Amino acid sequence: MRDEPLLRWQWRGYGRNHQHPRNLLLHIVAVPMFMAGTVLCAYGILRLSLPAVALGLVCMGMSLALQGRGHRLEANAPEPFAGPADIAGRIFAEQWITFPRYVLSGQWWRALAGECGTRVTSGDCADCADCADCAETGQR
């Protein structure tokens, strides 16, 4: 069980769990797909359109499958889910808040470029004290 709010917890470990270049590239495609699927699903519900809901769910499912494939490439596995509410909360928070923040902050690009020389594979960024951004977020 986390002892801090979801968004803070998710942001604190995000760089550590998103370092592999293929995972980063899969996320940059899959997260917008999830967002489009969510919007399409909501539209379908509001308009009572079963095809729109179905297509939205397919987009969301494909997006999660791609991201899951990307996470298997990472040296640091994501924390296990604590139950259905945790699954929903973490997925929607990552897709709609944490990943967009990661991209807009420039950290996605820094991670893809492998800034600071080498990537952290142990989950410990203590050796990266010379880079304030890396030391603060665990990114390397």
Secondary structure, 3 states (H helix, E strand, C coil): CCCCCHHHHHHHHHHHHCCCHHHHHHHHHHHHHHHHHHHHHHHHHHHCCHHHHHHHHHHHHHHHHHHHHHHCCCCCCCCCCCCHHHHHHHHHHHHHHHHHHHHHCCHHHHHHHCCCCCCCCCCCCHHHCCCHHHHHHCCC
